[in-house]
């Protein structure tokens, strides 16, 4: 695989973030490289930073921690909490030390949590009157794709009484501080301009019946083989397909047990990064669920990854010595256990040879470890788990219909071209759901042009 390099647009935005102290929201349509820019920022910024995300899976994907773990917050509504009592000494030191807080999948962060993060950083940094205690906040996400979790009845009532909406952009902190929005516009996934236009119309709810008719006409056919990955809206459909396909392979399955302790499991919380038990057979279609972290091949900017999160392959061999041989695009890849680390940020002192002085640095210290084969069965996956992935061919099964805003957009935008799209049923106008608060925010906040930054 080739090394990923930034486009001019991405490079300009990175340079702006690096040279600025402003609060920045990076968004963009599916396939515009938000994750690429985020990874590059993490690897190349000269600022002291912490990376967090609203869920454990999202945090692990970017090598960060959950928001609640970073700040020490309890779960639930926090606006009525004396938040200072939840900030221990280590948390205060970390929050005081960072120049930049990076938040991934910010669309899943609700307004109450955003305001509480600002209050906590003001307390920790001794600058309570400044939003986020004067630190820079850089956020990544697309509110057209993922929404904040609504919460229980009491939490919903609190949000309705105190906020215009649940969304992060309706946090009160943005009345005190400006939020610059930059939308990446160059789409790398699709090249058909008409398809891109339709996808954008589905994203913002402006699509017409004529557009859907075009999509439905293109996708109204059977896939050329039954190994085309199927995207379904619910877990039940996905599990049913994967079980049925595994049953058709008559060889004996091989079992892979994850390696982790009870303490590790507790540290990872409610969501482990992979299944504790994975069963595979020769011939099974699988998806990698973690980027290659053991490549020895070098490229101009670092190791060349043999696979990335979302790569599809087929099990060729299950050696008795351990591991799995997977074929990806005609190449045999030897796959062993991957390690997921849960980390926490701490302050460390290091000697700076240039200045001859000891300086404080922010380091990520492993807190827990989980080891497992980085594979899952992949004849079918949920639309939600396909987030961020790209496929050459895909069967889309909308079942009884979309049930959350952005679901249809996420599903359709996974495929590179209409040549690889197959529909189990027609996409209906009722499947095109867009949150009205998102439309209000995106229409009411001017998008700064990345092209004009330099």
C-alpha positions as CSV (number, residue, x, y, z in Angstrom):
1,X,0.0,0.0,0.0
2,X,1.1,3.5,-0.7
3,X,1.9,6.1,1.9
4,X,-0.9,8.7,2.3
5,X,0.1,12.2,1.7
6,X,-1.9,15.4,2.3
7,X,-3.6,17.2,-0.5
8,X,-2.9,21.0,-0.8
9,X,-6.2,21.7,0.9
10,X,-5.4,19.4,3.8
11,X,-1.9,20.8,4.1
12,X,-3.1,24.4,4.1
13,X,-5.6,23.6,6.9
14,X,-2.9,21.8,8.9
15,X,-0.6,24.8,8.6
16,X,-3.4,27.1,9.7
17,X,-4.3,25.0,12.7
18,X,-0.6,24.7,13.7
19,X,0.0,28.5,13.4
20,X,-3.3,29.5,15.1
21,X,-4.8,29.5,18.5
22,X,-8.3,29.7,17.3
23,X,-11.0,27.1,18.0
24,X,-11.6,25.1,14.8
25,X,-14.2,22.6,13.6
26,X,-13.0,20.5,10.7
27,X,-15.9,18.9,8.8
28,X,-16.6,17.7,5.2
29,X,-18.5,15.2,3.2
30,X,-17.7,11.5,3.4
31,X,-14.4,10.7,1.7
32,X,-12.8,14.2,2.0
33,X,-10.0,13.0,4.3
34,X,-11.0,14.2,7.7
35,X,-9.4,11.2,9.3
36,X,-6.3,11.5,7.3
37,X,-5.8,15.2,8.4
38,X,-6.5,14.2,12.0
39,X,-3.9,11.5,12.0
40,X,-1.4,13.8,10.3
41,X,-2.1,16.5,13.0
42,X,-1.5,14.1,15.8
43,X,1.8,12.8,14.3
44,X,3.2,16.2,13.3
45,X,2.0,19.0,15.5
46,X,4.6,20.7,17.7
47,X,2.0,21.7,20.3
48,X,1.4,19.9,23.5
49,X,-1.9,18.2,23.0
50,X,-4.4,15.6,24.2
51,X,-6.7,13.6,21.9
52,X,-10.1,12.5,23.0
53,X,-13.4,11.2,21.6
54,X,-16.9,10.6,23.0
55,X,-16.8,6.7,22.7
56,X,-14.1,4.1,23.5
57,X,-14.0,2.8,20.0
58,X,-13.5,6.3,18.5
59,X,-10.8,7.1,21.1
60,X,-8.9,3.9,20.4
61,X,-9.0,4.5,16.6
62,X,-7.1,7.8,17.1
63,X,-4.8,6.6,19.9
64,X,-6.5,8.9,22.4
65,X,-8.8,8.5,25.4
66,X,-12.5,9.0,26.0
67,X,-13.6,12.5,27.1
68,X,-14.9,11.1,30.4
69,X,-11.6,9.3,31.1
70,X,-9.5,12.4,30.2
71,X,-11.5,14.7,32.4
72,X,-12.6,12.2,35.1
73,X,-16.2,13.1,34.5
74,X,-19.1,10.9,35.7
75,X,-21.7,9.9,33.2
76,X,-25.0,11.8,32.8
77,X,-25.8,15.5,32.9
78,X,-23.0,17.6,34.2
79,X,-24.3,21.1,34.1
80,X,-25.5,20.9,37.8
81,X,-22.3,19.3,39.0
82,X,-19.6,20.9,41.1
83,X,-17.1,19.8,38.4
84,X,-14.0,20.9,40.3
85,X,-14.4,18.0,42.7
86,X,-14.1,15.5,39.9
87,X,-10.7,16.9,38.8
88,X,-7.9,15.1,40.6
89,X,-4.3,16.4,40.7
90,X,-3.2,14.4,37.6
91,X,-6.1,15.6,35.6
92,X,-5.5,19.2,36.5
93,X,-1.9,18.9,35.6
94,X,-2.6,17.4,32.2
95,X,-5.3,20.0,31.4
96,X,-3.1,22.8,32.5
97,X,-0.2,21.6,30.3
98,X,-1.9,21.2,26.9
99,X,-1.9,23.9,24.2
100,X,-4.5,22.1,22.1
101,X,-7.4,19.8,22.9
102,X,-8.3,17.6,19.9
103,X,-11.8,16.0,19.8
104,X,-12.7,13.4,17.2
105,X,-16.3,12.5,16.3
106,X,-17.4,15.7,18.0
107,X,-20.9,15.4,16.4
108,X,-21.6,12.8,19.1
109,X,-20.7,15.2,21.9
110,X,-23.7,16.9,23.4
111,X,-23.9,20.6,24.4
112,X,-23.8,20.0,28.1
113,X,-20.6,17.9,27.9
114,X,-19.0,20.6,25.7
115,X,-19.8,23.3,28.2
116,X,-18.5,21.1,31.1
117,X,-15.2,20.5,29.3
118,X,-14.8,24.3,29.0
119,X,-15.5,24.8,32.7
120,X,-13.2,22.0,33.7
121,X,-10.3,23.4,31.7
122,X,-10.9,26.9,33.0
123,X,-10.7,25.5,36.6
124,X,-7.6,23.4,35.9
125,X,-5.8,26.2,34.1
126,X,-6.7,28.9,36.6
127,X,-8.5,30.9,33.9
128,X,-12.1,30.4,34.7
129,X,-13.4,33.3,32.7
130,X,-11.8,32.1,29.4
131,X,-13.5,29.4,27.3
132,X,-11.6,26.2,27.7
133,X,-9.2,28.1,30.0
134,X,-7.6,29.7,27.0
135,X,-6.5,26.5,25.2
136,X,-7.1,25.9,21.6
137,X,-9.8,23.3,20.7
138,X,-9.7,21.5,17.3
139,X,-12.7,19.3,16.5
140,X,-13.3,16.8,13.7
141,X,-16.6,15.3,12.6
142,X,-19.6,15.5,10.3
143,X,-23.0,16.2,12.0
144,X,-24.7,15.0,8.9
145,X,-23.4,11.5,9.7
146,X,-23.4,11.0,13.5
147,X,-25.6,12.4,16.2
148,X,-25.2,12.7,20.0
149,X,-26.9,9.9,22.0
150,X,-30.2,11.4,23.4
151,X,-29.9,10.0,27.0
152,X,-32.7,9.0,29.4
153,X,-35.9,10.9,30.0
154,X,-34.4,13.1,32.7
155,X,-31.4,14.0,30.6
156,X,-33.6,14.8,27.6
157,X,-35.8,17.0,29.8
158,X,-32.7,18.9,31.1
159,X,-31.3,19.4,27.6
160,X,-34.7,20.6,26.3
161,X,-35.0,23.1,29.1
162,X,-31.4,24.5,28.9
163,X,-30.3,24.2,25.3
164,X,-31.6,24.9,21.9
165,X,-30.6,21.3,20.9
166,X,-28.4,18.4,22.1
167,X,-25.7,19.3,19.5
168,X,-22.2,20.4,20.5
169,X,-22.6,23.6,18.4
170,X,-25.4,24.8,20.7
171,X,-23.2,24.8,23.8
172,X,-23.3,28.1,25.6
173,X,-19.5,28.4,25.4
174,X,-19.8,29.4,21.7
175,X,-21.6,32.5,22.8
176,X,-18.5,33.6,24.5
177,X,-15.9,32.3,22.0
178,X,-15.9,32.1,18.2
179,X,-15.9,28.7,16.4
180,X,-14.3,28.7,13.0
181,X,-15.7,26.0,10.6
182,X,-13.7,24.6,7.8
183,X,-15.2,22.2,5.4
184,X,-12.9,20.0,3.4
185,X,-14.3,19.9,-0.2
186,X,-12.0,17.6,-2.2
187,X,-13.6,14.2,-2.3
188,X,-11.1,11.3,-2.8
189,X,-13.6,8.4,-2.6
190,X,-15.8,9.2,-5.6
191,X,-14.9,10.7,-9.0
192,X,-18.3,10.7,-10.8
193,X,-19.5,14.3,-10.5
194,X,-23.2,13.4,-10.8
195,X,-22.9,10.8,-8.1
196,X,-21.1,13.3,-5.8
197,X,-23.9,15.8,-6.4
198,X,-26.6,13.3,-5.5
199,X,-24.7,12.2,-2.4
200,X,-24.4,15.8,-1.2
201,X,-28.1,16.4,-1.8
202,X,-28.9,13.3,0.3
203,X,-26.5,14.5,2.9
204,X,-28.3,17.9,3.3
205,X,-31.8,16.7,2.5
206,X,-32.1,18.7,-0.8
207,X,-32.3,15.6,-3.0
208,X,-35.2,15.2,-5.4
209,X,-37.2,12.1,-6.4
210,X,-35.5,12.3,-9.8
211,X,-32.1,11.9,-8.0
212,X,-33.3,8.9,-6.0
213,X,-34.8,7.3,-9.2
214,X,-31.3,7.6,-10.8
215,X,-29.7,5.9,-7.8
216,X,-32.3,3.2,-7.7
217,X,-32.0,2.5,-11.5
218,X,-28.3,2.1,-11.2
219,X,-28.5,-0.2,-8.1
220,X,-31.5,-2.3,-9.3
221,X,-29.5,-5.4,-10.1
222,X,-28.0,-8.5,-8.5
223,X,-24.4,-8.4,-7.5
224,X,-22.0,-10.4,-9.8
225,X,-21.0,-12.7,-6.8
226,X,-22.3,-13.4,-3.3
227,X,-19.1,-12.1,-1.6
228,X,-20.0,-8.4,-2.2
229,X,-20.1,-6.9,1.3
230,X,-23.6,-6.2,2.5
231,X,-24.4,-3.1,4.6
232,X,-27.5,-3.4,6.8
233,X,-29.2,-1.1,9.2
234,X,-29.5,-3.5,12.1
235,X,-27.2,-6.0,13.9
236,X,-29.7,-8.8,13.5
237,X,-29.5,-8.7,9.7
238,X,-25.7,-8.6,9.8
239,X,-25.3,-11.5,12.2
240,X,-27.8,-13.6,10.3
241,X,-25.9,-13.2,7.0
242,X,-22.5,-13.9,8.6
243,X,-23.7,-17.0,10.4
244,X,-25.3,-18.4,7.3
245,X,-22.2,-17.8,5.2
246,X,-19.9,-19.4,7.8
247,X,-22.2,-22.4,8.0
248,X,-21.8,-23.0,4.2
249,X,-18.0,-23.6,4.8
250,X,-17.8,-27.2,6.0
251,X,-14.2,-27.0,7.4
252,X,-13.6,-26.9,11.2
253,X,-13.4,-23.4,12.6
254,X,-10.3,-22.2,14.5
255,X,-10.9,-20.2,17.7
256,X,-8.9,-17.2,18.7
257,X,-9.2,-16.1,22.4
258,X,-8.3,-12.5,23.3
259,X,-5.5,-12.0,25.8
260,X,-6.5,-9.6,28.6
261,X,-6.9,-9.5,32.3
262,X,-9.9,-8.7,34.5
263,X,-8.2,-5.4,35.3
264,X,-7.8,-4.7,31.6
265,X,-11.4,-5.4,30.9
266,X,-12.5,-3.1,33.7
267,X,-10.2,-0.3,32.3
268,X,-11.6,-0.6,28.8
269,X,-15.1,-0.2,30.3
270,X,-18.3,-1.1,28.5
271,X,-16.9,-1.6,25.0
272,X,-13.9,-3.9,24.3
273,X,-12.0,-3.0,21.1
274,X,-12.6,-6.5,19.6
275,X,-14.6,-9.7,20.2
276,X,-13.2,-11.7,23.1
277,X,-13.6,-14.8,21.0
278,X,-13.2,-14.9,17.2
279,X,-13.9,-18.0,15.1
280,X,-12.6,-18.2,11.5
281,X,-12.6,-20.8,8.7
282,X,-10.5,-21.0,5.6
283,X,-12.5,-19.2,2.9
284,X,-14.1,-16.7,5.3
285,X,-14.5,-13.1,4.2
286,X,-13.0,-10.9,6.9
287,X,-12.5,-7.2,7.6
288,X,-9.5,-5.7,9.4
289,X,-10.6,-3.7,12.4
290,X,-7.3,-2.0,13.2
291,X,-4.5,-0.4,11.2
292,X,-1.4,-2.5,10.6
293,X,0.9,-1.7,13.5
294,X,3.7,-4.2,12.8
295,X,4.9,-3.3,9.3
296,X,8.6,-3.4,8.6
297,X,8.3,-1.9,5.2
298,X,9.4,1.8,5.1
299,X,8.1,4.6,2.9
300,X,9.3,8.2,2.6
301,X,7.2,9.3,5.6
302,X,7.3,6.2,7.7
303,X,6.2,2.5,7.8
304,X,4.0,1.4,4.9
305,X,0.8,-0.2,6.3
306,X,-0.1,-3.6,4.8
307,X,-3.7,-3.0,5.7
308,X,-5.9,-0.4,7.4
309,X,-9.0,-0.5,9.4
310,X,-11.7,-1.6,7.0
311,X,-9.6,-3.6,4.5
312,X,-11.5,-6.6,3.2
313,X,-9.7,-10.0,2.7
314,X,-10.2,-13.7,2.6
315,X,-8.8,-16.3,5.0
316,X,-6.3,-18.5,3.1
317,X,-4.7,-20.5,5.9
318,X,-5.0,-21.1,9.6
319,X,-1.5,-22.3,10.5
320,X,-1.2,-24.6,13.5
321,X,1.6,-22.3,14.7
322,X,-0.8,-19.5,15.2
323,X,-2.0,-16.4,13.3
324,X,-4.0,-16.2,10.1
325,X,-2.9,-16.0,6.5
326,X,-5.2,-13.5,4.7
327,X,-5.3,-12.7,1.0
328,X,-5.8,-9.0,0.2
329,X,-5.8,-8.0,-3.5
330,X,-3.8,-11.1,-4.4
331,X,-1.2,-10.6,-1.7
332,X,-0.7,-13.1,1.1
333,X,-0.5,-11.3,4.5
334,X,0.5,-13.0,7.7
335,X,-1.7,-11.6,10.5
336,X,-0.9,-12.1,14.2
337,X,-2.4,-10.6,17.3
338,X,-2.8,-6.8,17.5
339,X,-2.5,-4.8,20.7
340,X,-5.0,-2.2,21.7
341,X,-3.8,0.1,24.5
342,X,-5.9,2.1,26.8
343,X,-3.8,5.1,27.7
344,X,-3.9,8.1,30.1
345,X,-2.1,11.3,29.8
346,X,0.6,12.3,32.3
347,X,3.1,15.0,32.8
348,X,6.8,14.0,32.6
349,X,10.0,15.9,32.9
350,X,12.7,15.5,30.1
351,X,16.0,17.1,29.5
352,X,16.1,19.4,26.5
353,X,19.6,19.1,25.0
354,X,19.2,22.3,22.9
355,X,18.4,24.5,25.9
356,X,20.1,22.5,28.5
357,X,17.0,22.8,30.7
358,X,14.5,20.3,32.0
359,X,11.0,20.8,30.5
360,X,7.6,19.4,31.1
361,X,6.2,17.1,28.4
362,X,2.8,15.4,28.0
363,X,3.1,11.6,27.5
364,X,0.6,8.9,26.9
365,X,1.1,6.1,29.5
366,X,-0.4,2.6,28.8
367,X,-3.2,1.9,31.3
368,X,-4.5,-1.4,30.0
369,X,-3.9,-3.8,27.1
370,X,-6.1,-6.0,24.9
371,X,-4.7,-8.5,22.3
372,X,-6.7,-10.2,19.6
373,X,-6.6,-11.1,15.9
374,X,-7.7,-7.8,14.3
375,X,-10.3,-9.4,12.1
376,X,-14.1,-9.8,12.0
377,X,-16.4,-11.7,9.7
378,X,-17.4,-9.4,6.9
379,X,-19.9,-10.7,4.5
380,X,-22.1,-8.1,6.2
381,X,-21.5,-5.2,8.5
382,X,-23.9,-2.5,9.9
383,X,-24.1,0.9,8.3
384,X,-22.9,2.3,11.6
385,X,-19.7,0.2,11.6
386,X,-19.0,1.0,8.0
387,X,-18.4,4.6,9.0
388,X,-15.2,5.9,7.4
389,X,-14.8,2.9,5.1
390,X,-14.5,2.7,1.3
391,X,-15.7,-0.2,-0.8
392,X,-15.4,-1.0,-4.5
393,X,-18.7,-3.0,-4.4
394,X,-21.4,-2.9,-1.8
395,X,-24.9,-4.4,-1.4
396,X,-27.1,-1.9,0.6
397,X,-30.0,-3.5,2.6
398,X,-32.1,-0.7,4.1
399,X,-34.5,-3.3,5.5
400,X,-37.6,-1.6,6.9
401,X,-36.1,1.8,6.3
402,X,-33.7,4.2,7.7
403,X,-34.3,5.1,11.4
404,X,-31.8,7.8,12.1
405,X,-30.6,10.9,10.3
406,X,-27.7,10.4,8.0
407,X,-28.0,6.6,7.8
408,X,-28.8,6.5,4.1
409,X,-26.1,9.0,3.3
410,X,-23.5,7.0,5.2
411,X,-24.5,3.8,3.4
412,X,-24.5,5.2,-0.1
413,X,-21.3,7.2,0.3
414,X,-19.2,4.1,1.2
415,X,-19.0,2.9,-2.5
416,X,-16.5,4.4,-4.9
417,X,-18.8,4.5,-7.9
418,X,-22.4,3.6,-9.0
419,X,-20.9,0.7,-10.9
420,X,-20.3,-1.1,-7.6
421,X,-23.7,-0.3,-6.0
422,X,-26.4,-3.0,-5.6
423,X,-29.7,-2.4,-3.7
424,X,-31.9,-5.0,-2.1
425,X,-34.8,-2.5,-2.4
426,X,-35.3,1.0,-3.7
427,X,-34.2,4.0,-1.7
428,X,-37.3,6.0,-0.7
429,X,-37.6,9.6,0.1
430,X,-38.5,8.6,3.7
431,X,-35.1,7.0,4.0
432,X,-33.5,10.5,3.5
433,X,-33.4,11.9,7.0
434,X,-31.6,15.0,8.0
435,X,-31.6,16.6,11.5
436,X,-33.2,20.1,11.3
437,X,-30.8,21.5,13.9
438,X,-27.9,20.5,11.8
439,X,-29.4,22.3,8.8
440,X,-29.8,25.4,11.0
441,X,-26.2,25.3,12.2
442,X,-24.7,24.6,8.8
443,X,-26.8,27.3,7.1
444,X,-26.3,29.8,9.9
445,X,-22.5,29.5,10.4
446,X,-20.4,30.7,7.5
447,X,-17.9,28.1,6.3
448,X,-14.4,29.6,6.0
449,X,-12.7,28.7,2.8
450,X,-9.7,26.4,3.2
451,X,-8.5,27.6,-0.2
452,X,-8.2,31.2,1.0
453,X,-6.1,30.4,4.0
454,X,-2.9,30.7,2.0
